[in-house]
Amino acid sequence: FRRVLFRSSGPQQLAEWLYRGVVDVSAPTYFDPGFLEAVSSMPFVKSEVNISTTFLQLEFSTAGLVTADPLVRDGVAYAIDRQALDDRVVGWANINIAPSSSHLYSQQQTTYPVNPAPLPANTASTTTTTTQPTTNAITAQDFPTVSDPTQENKDLAAAGYLRNLSGAWVDAAGHPLTLRMVVDTGDGWAAESGGLLADQLERAGFAVTVSAEPDATTAGSDLSEGKADLALIPLHASPYPSRTSAWYTPQELPGTTGAQDWSAYASPKVDSLFAEATRELDPVTAQPLYNEIDQQLWADMVALPLFAEPSALAWSDFTTGLAADAYAPGLLSTLLDWARLVSE
């Protein structure tokens, strides 16, 4: 190609442009069944759906009035049916996507823990909050993919909440247990999941208010500034796990220089493990340290990973040289090899 022209629009418009020959390649950040049906039925068009290195996560404010208590965070997490969210939002696109088992990696990555090793029994939370869980540490290995009302009731009762006659969670004074959730609606998968997640929490007895922000940085800032208790945002995994330290260690103000510790999470153990892992030049030697970090994040329930987001790619038969790359710059990494075939 001598020149590359970029166009941005929704999945339906991208499919129409591809059909009319306005564009040669279509790679929507969000798509629906209509897009896949359209491109798969087009003559002279190829398409594929993969699992991206972006995953959706529900982050908790560890400094909030309600969610500073790890027992409350645990109770909320146990009320969520991640498998139902997976099936409804992304399962139709790729049946291999499963509820996430990592705070650091997306399912597509080779370092993703399929069967993570649990922490030692009775491992305590190491966050700076004063209230500690009374149960054994939670790990990805034993955390359910569906809701667990029994454990939800146990954790919230231990945190001092009770159900009123209508089944709603209230404190000792009878005030509803209200969760303020902010959603990054700039991410289509998060936007679609937000209402479903709120419905699940409301059915579990929580009062939920939902607000929308146009991007992850603004939604995360709402969480770090105390405007929300929960934030539904995507995280973009990297081939360099050291970069995930920006998500879970206090660096600078969130939103500056790549800092993304929106939860205000602070754990001396996790900070130390990240520092040790970063000093390791051998990725194989460093991997157990990142696994230990991941398991501590489960124990502290700083966030609940939901699922990896699918990615779609459709291109004209007359375009060659394309190769999808899961990491930035993604598809454009092979741009110099692209060519458009023309008839003699």
N, C-alpha and C positions, 0 to 999 in steps of 0.2 A: 504494500500500500504506500502511495506517496503521501496520502493524507488520511487521518482518522477523524471522523465526526462523531461526537458523543451526543446522544439524545437521552433524556430522562423522562419517564412517565410510569404509569401504573401497569400491572401485568396485562390487562386487556388491550391497552393501546400498544404495548410492545409486541404482543402477538399479532395485532392487525398490521403494524409496520413491517413485521417480518414476512407476513403473507403477501403484502403489496410490494415487497422489495425495497422499502424505504430504508430498512436496516438489514445487515447481513448476520448480525449476532445479537442475541437477546439474553441478558443475565440479570433477571429481576432479583432484588434483595428480598422481596416477599412475593409469593404467588398463591393462586388458588386452584381448585380443580379445573375451573374453566380454562385457565392458561394451559395446563398440561393437556387437556382434551384438544384444545385448539392446535397447539404446535405438533402434537403427535399425529394429528390427522392431515397435516399439510404435506403436499407433495414436494419433493426436493428439499426437505427440512429434516435435520437430525436433532435429537434432544436427549438429555439425560438428567437424572435427579441424583444428587449425592448428599452425603452428610457433611455439613460445613464445620469449620473450627470455631464457630460462634455458638455459645449455649446460653439459654435463658435461665436467670437465677432470681429468686426472691430474697432480697437482702433485708436484714433486720437492723434497726437502730439499737446498738448496744448501749447507747447513752440516753435513750428515750425514757420517759416516765413509766411507760407500760412495758416495753420490750427490753429494758435494762436487765430484767430478771430472766436468767437463762431458763427457768422453769416455764415462763410464759412463752418464750421462743420455742421451746420444745413442744409445748401444748399446741401452739399454732401449727407447727410443722406436722405434728401427728394428725391434725384435722384435715390435712390436704391429701387428696387422691391424685398423686402425680401420674399414675397410669391412665386415669380418665382424661386428664389434660393432654397427655401424650396422644392418646387415641383420637381425641376430638380435634386437636389443633394440627398435629403433624403426622400422625400415623397413616393417614390416607396417602401422604406424599412418599413416605419411605417406611415400610413396615419394620425395618431394622433399627429404627430409632427407639431407644428405651429410656426410661427415667434415669437421670444422671446419677453417677456414683462418685463424682469428683468435683471439688471446688476449684481445681487448677487446670484440668484438661477437658477438652471436648471428646466426645465418643469417637470421633474420627481419628484421633491421634494414637500412635503406637504406644505411647506412655500411659494411656488411659487405664485405670485399674479395674480390670474385669472382676476379679475376686480380691478386693483389698484386704490386707491383714488387719484384724482388729487391734485396738490399743490394749495394753494390759488391763486386767479387771480393776474396777474401782479407780480408774484414772480420773483425777479431778479437773474441773475446768480451770483454765489459767487466765481468764479475762480479768480486767481490773474491776469488774462489778463485785459487789459485796455478797450478793445472794448466789449460792452455789446449788447445782442440782443435787438431789438426794438419791438419785438413781445412778446406776452404772453409766459409764460414758457411752454415748451413741456413736456408732460407726456406720460407714456406708454399707458394710457387710450385713448388718442386722437392721438397718433402718428400712421400714416398709415402703414399697412403691405405692401402696394404697393407704387410705386413712386408717387410723387405729383409735377409735373412740375411747377404748378402755384406758390406753396410755395417756390420751389427751385429758381425760377426766382426772386421772391420777396426778398429772403434772400441775394442772391448773388448780386443783384442790390444795395441793401442797404449796402453791403460790398464794393461797388465801382467797381464792375465788370460789363461788358456788353458783349452782343453777337455780333460777327462780322458777315459779310455777309454769311459766311458758317455755322453759327450757333454755332461756338466755343466760349467758355468763354475766354475773354481777359481782361487785366487790362487797365487803362487809356492810357498807352503807347502802347497798342496793343500787349503786350506779352501774350502768352497763359497761362491760369491757369493750371499749371501742378501739378499733384498729384503723389508722389513717394510711391508706395505700396510695402511692403515686406510681403511675405507669408511663414508661417511655413509649408514647404512641408513634414516635418516629420509626420504631421497629414494628413491622406488621405482625410478627408472631407474638410480641408482647402485647400489642393492642388487642389482638384476638383473645389472648389468654386472660387479660385483666378482668373482664366481666365474669368469665367462668370461674376464676379463682375467688372473686368476691362472693359469688353465689355459694361456692363450697363452704367458705368461712361463715357466711350468714346461716346456712343450714346447720352448721356445727354449733351455733349459739353466740357467735360474735356479732357485734355491731360494726359495720364496715362503711367507711366513706372512701370514695375513689376520686382522685384527681389525675389530670393528664398533663404531661410535659412533652415538648417536641423532640427531645433527645435524651440520651443517657446521662450526659453531664448535668443537665438541668434537673432531671429526676433524682440523680444521686445527690446533688446539692440540696434539694428539698429534704432528703433524709439526713444529711450531715448537719443541716441547720435547724433540725428539730421540727420541721413542718410536716413530717410524715414519720410513721413507725415502720412501714414496709415500703420497699421500692422494687418494682418489677423491671429489671433491666437486662440487656444482653451483655455478655463478656466475650471478648475476642481473644481466643487462646493463641499462644505463640509457640514456635518451636523452641524457644528459649524460656524454660520455666522460671528462671530468675526474675523475669519481668512481672510475674504474677505477685511478687512482693508488694507492688504498688496497690494491689487490691486489699491487702490484709495487714499492712504495717504502717504505723504513723510515720509519714515522711514529711511532706509539707502540707499546706492547706489543700484539701481535696479539690480537684479540678485544675490545679496548677502543676506545671511540669510533668504531667502524666499521672499525678497522684490520684488514686481512685478508692481510697479507704473510706467509702461513703458511710459505712456502718460505725465509724469511730472505734473500730475494734483495736484492742491493744493487748497483746499477750507476750510477755517476756520470753516465754518458751518458743513461740512461733518466730519472734524477731531473731532469736539466737539461731534457730534452725535455718532460717533464710540466709543469715549471714554466713553460716558454715557451708551451706549448699552452694552459695555464690562463689566461695573460695575454691571449691572443688573444680579442677580443670577436666576431670574425667566424668562425663555424663552418667556412666554406669555407676560410679561411686556415689554421685550426688543423688541418684534416683531414690534410694531408701529414705533420704532426708526429706525429699518432697512428699513422699508417701506418708511420712510421719506428720508433716505439716498438715496434709489433707485430713488425716484422721483426727488431729486436734481441732480442726475447724468443724468437723462433725460433732465432736464432743462438746464444743462451745456453742454449736448451732448458730454461728454468726450469719449463715445464709442457708437457704435450701435450694440446691441446684435442681432444675426441673427437667430440661431436655435439650439436646443439641438441635439447632435449627437446620432444616433442609436447604439445599441450594439447587437451583435449576439452571440449565444452560441449553439454549436452542440456537442452531446456526444453519445457514443456507448450505446446501450441497456444493455450491460453487465457491465456498470459502474454505481454505485449507490452512494448516499450520497452527490451529488452535490447540491449546492444552490447558486444562483447568489446573490452577495452583491454589491449594487451600489457604495459603498465607498471602499477605500483602507482598507485592501488588496484585496478587491473584491472577486473573485471566490475562492481564496486560503484561505479565512477565514474559510471554512468548510473542509479544506484539511484532517484533522484528521478523518473525517467521510467517506472519499472516500473508496470505495471497488470495486474490480473487481470480477464479478461472474464467476465461472468456473463450467463446467459440472461435474457431479459425475463420 
